[in-house]
Amino acid sequence: MNKIFKTVFNFYGLLIMVAVAGFITAAQAAQFTAVNFPIAELGNCQNQEACAVYCDKAENMDACIAYGASKGMISEAEAAVAKKAVARIKAGTTPGGCKDRESCANYCQSNISDLNNCISFAEEIGVPAAEIEQAKKIAGALAKGAGLPGNCQGKNACEAYCKDSNHIDECLVFAEAADILPADELAEAKKVAKFIKNGETPGGCKSKDECKAFCDQDQNFEACISFAQKAELVSAEEYEIAKKTGGKGPGDCKSKIECESYCNEPQNADACAKFAVEKNILSEEETNNIINGVAKIRAGLEGAPPEIRGDAESCLNNLLGGNLAGVLAGTQKLTQVQGDKVGACFEDAAKKYADQQAAAGAAAADGAGGQGSMPSAPNAGTPSINSAPPEIQEKINAEIQQRQQAEIQKNMPTNIPTPPPVTGAPSGGPVAAPAIGSQPPAGAPAGPDCSAFAAVPSCSMVGGGQAETICKTCFPNK
């Protein structure tokens, strides 16, 4: 639980390091550049310790900032913040009147009652808002009436108070009120709290770091996975997988994030697939998607009609990070995620082609005066989809048929008058359909216009109502 207050009060250390100690320190000098002593610009200091003492004095800070910036030891942004901090130090207007890095850090870490003053100081000198965010959350919670656990008044006091497992609930209440822990960590801490208080954690661990250190040891796996299940820290599925794998994945990964990162690297695809098969984690189909993915891609591209191949290749190349050629050549392996998505590239390309065919049908219908005519058959030089694998042919044909039927119904005339009764027809008997294009005898009442339905494969596709009645009148066999 002391993590809560380490996180909160580390803000003060960061504030002072960035703002007040932006001027060069001995550690920065050693890390960023080779320093030749003595340094004339810094009072001819003879070594790192002497330079640090020189730069901790307010009257020397400007020179140290300038030197650090000129040598690339601090950025221009850090130098700007540090200059503003130095101006406040020289003016004696820092929180608690602190005069250097150490005294400012001690003051802000130990005086929670002056938290707002420390935050204002940080904002004024230009410390980035993200680095002050948690301190503001603490101040906001206190302003709303939340009390610090045990009324602790500083970093050390609050950490010591929350290390005691008897205070865990109180510390969690404050952490939630101040929103200083991520939601998932807070939920996890609440689940574990009662076990910590009762001494029922693996190895008696009392913090996340302690528990991790205990559970990282292979001999403690059974105790830790059983505890995780009891505390509802893992799902039933995750528990079963952990039991099968012994807590380690391919490449000795030990967490979901580690294993996903490892297995998403193409060079590890085979190892991950074999591990999954051996431990019975993935289905045979899922495993084949990884191991046989290259063969699936090659066969799919070879069997795909020209109409969809280009779109399928483009999709696959994007899926494989621009290295479709490498995968086909065997120089790059598929990951599980990639293998699972190969089929979708071919399906999407087929659907796009079907959409284009449906649009062509609609355009042809519009060109025929809205009479619902179907587009003409392709000529001998038009590429055919017949060479595609059966499952792709089926998807394409189904999509085309569905869209064409929708276009026919959409373009059907809706203002066709009800046909008049045919004089002399036997009562209740069938009505003979006039020949398409024939003219009625002079003086006879006009019959229905059958030409609108000549290209319709079935009258049931017309959509019901008067239009379907006319179609069946004109074409009884449809």
Residue pairs with C-beta under 8 A, 6 or more apart in sequence:
1 162
1 163
1 165
1 167
1 168
1 171
1 172
1 189
1 207
2 159
2 160
2 162
2 163
2 207
3 207
3 208
3 209
4 162
4 171
4 174
4 175
4 180
4 181
5 152
5 155
5 158
5 159
5 162
6 155
6 159
7 134
7 180
7 181
8 134
8 135
8 138
8 155
8 158
8 178
8 180
9 109
9 154
9 155
9 158
9 159
11 131
11 132
11 134
11 135
12 105
12 108
12 109
12 118
12 135
12 155
13 105
13 109
14 131
15 108
15 118
15 121
15 122
15 127
15 131
15 132
16 101
16 104
16 105
16 108
17 101
18 78
18 81
18 82
18 127
18 131
19 81
19 82
19 84
19 85
19 122
19 125
19 126
19 127
20 82
20 85
20 86
20 89
20 100
20 101
20 104
21 82
21 101
22 65
22 68
22 74
22 78
22 79
22 81
22 82
22 83
22 85
23 55
23 61
23 62
23 64
23 65
23 67
23 68
23 74
23 82
23 86
24 42
24 51
24 55
24 64
24 65
24 67
24 68
24 71
24 73
24 74
25 52
25 55
26 48
26 49
26 51
26 52
27 48
28 68
28 73
28 74
29 35
29 48
29 51
29 73
30 48
31 73
32 71
32 72
32 73
33 71
33 72
33 73
35 48
37 45
37 46
37 47
37 51
38 44
38 45
38 46
39 45
39 51
39 67
41 63
41 66
41 67
42 51
42 54
42 55
42 60
42 63
42 64
42 67
43 54
43 60
45 51
45 53
45 54
54 60
54 64
55 61
55 64
56 100
56 101
56 102
57 100
58 86
58 89
58 90
58 99
58 100
61 82
61 86
61 89
62 83
62 86
65 74
65 79
65 82
65 83
65 86
66 79
67 73
68 74
68 79
69 75
69 76
69 79
74 82
77 126
80 126
81 125
81 126
81 127
84 124
84 125
84 126
85 94
85 125
88 94
88 121
88 124
88 125
89 98
89 99
89 100
94 104
94 121
95 104
95 107
95 108
95 111
95 114
95 117
95 118
95 121
96 103
96 104
96 107
96 108
96 111
96 114
98 104
98 106
98 107
98 108
107 114
107 118
108 114
108 115
108 118
109 154
109 155
109 156
110 153
110 154
110 155
110 156
111 118
111 153
111 154
112 138
112 142
112 148
112 152
112 153
112 154
113 153
115 135
115 138
115 139
115 142
116 139
118 135
119 132
119 135
119 136
119 139
122 131
122 132
122 135
123 129
123 132
134 180
137 178
137 179
137 180
138 178
138 180
140 178
141 174
141 177
141 178
141 179
142 148
144 177
146 174
146 177
146 178
147 174
148 158
148 174
149 158
149 161
149 162
149 167
149 170
149 171
149 174
150 157
150 158
150 161
150 167
150 170
152 158
152 160
152 161
161 167
161 171
162 168
162 171
163 206
163 207
165 196
165 197
165 206
166 197
168 193
168 196
168 197
169 193
169 197
172 186
172 189
172 190
172 193
175 181
175 186
175 189
176 186
181 189
188 233
191 231
191 232
191 233
192 201
192 231
192 233
195 201
195 227
195 230
195 231
196 206
200 227
201 211
201 227
202 211
202 214
202 215
202 220
202 223
202 224
202 227
203 210
203 211
203 214
203 220
203 223
205 211
205 213
205 214
211 224
214 220
214 224
215 221
215 224
216 254
218 247
221 246
221 247
224 247
225 234
225 239
225 242
225 243
225 247
227 233
228 234
228 239
228 242
229 239
234 242
238 256
241 279
241 281
244 279
244 280
244 281
245 279
245 281
247 254
248 254
249 258
249 259
249 262
249 263
249 275
250 259
250 262
250 263
250 268
250 271
250 272
250 275
251 259
251 262
251 268
251 271
253 259
253 261
253 262
262 268
262 272
263 269
263 272
263 335
263 336
264 335
264 336
264 337
265 335
266 332
266 333
266 334
266 335
267 333
268 333
268 335
269 290
269 333
269 334
269 335
269 336
269 339
270 290
270 291
270 333
272 290
272 335
272 336
273 282
273 287
273 290
273 291
273 336
275 281
276 282
276 286
276 287
276 290
276 336
277 287
282 336
286 336
286 339
286 340
289 296
289 334
289 336
289 339
289 340
289 342
290 334
290 335
290 336
290 339
293 327
293 334
293 338
293 339
293 342
294 327
294 328
294 330
294 334
296 342
296 343
297 316
297 324
297 327
297 328
297 342
298 328
299 389
300 312
300 342
300 346
300 389
300 392
301 309
301 312
301 313
301 316
303 387
303 388
303 389
303 392
304 312
304 346
304 349
304 388
304 389
304 392
305 383
305 384
305 385
305 386
305 387
305 388
305 392
306 383
307 353
307 383
307 385
308 346
308 349
308 350
308 352
308 353
308 385
308 388
308 392
308 396
309 349
311 348
311 349
311 352
311 353
312 345
312 346
312 349
313 324
315 344
315 345
315 348
315 349
316 324
316 342
316 345
317 323
317 324
319 338
319 341
319 342
319 345
320 326
320 327
320 332
320 334
320 338
323 332
326 332
327 333
327 334
334 342
346 392
347 395
350 388
350 392
350 395
350 396
350 399
351 395
351 399
353 385
353 396
354 395
354 396
354 399
354 400
354 403
355 399
355 403
357 399
357 400
357 403
357 404
358 399
358 400
358 403
358 404
358 406
358 407
360 375
361 374
361 375
361 400
361 403
361 404
361 407
362 407
362 410
362 411
363 375
364 373
364 374
364 375
364 376
365 371
365 372
365 373
365 374
365 407
365 408
365 411
366 411
370 411
370 413
371 411
371 413
371 451
371 452
371 455
372 408
372 411
372 412
372 452
372 453
372 455
372 456
373 455
374 404
374 408
374 455
378 384
385 392
385 393
385 396
385 397
386 393
388 396
405 461
408 456
408 461
408 462
409 461
409 462
409 463
412 452
412 462
412 463
412 467
413 452
413 467
414 467
416 448
416 449
416 452
416 466
416 467
416 470
417 466
418 466
418 469
419 447
419 448
419 469
419 470
419 473
420 445
422 431
422 447
425 431
425 432
430 476
431 473
433 450
433 473
433 474
433 475
433 476
434 440
434 447
434 450
434 474
436 450
436 451
436 454
436 474
437 451
440 446
440 447
448 470
448 473
448 474
449 470
450 470
450 474
450 475
453 459
453 462
453 467
453 470
453 471
453 474
453 475
453 478
456 462
456 471
456 478
457 478
458 478
459 468
459 471
459 472
459 475
459 478
460 468
462 468
462 471
471 478
472 478
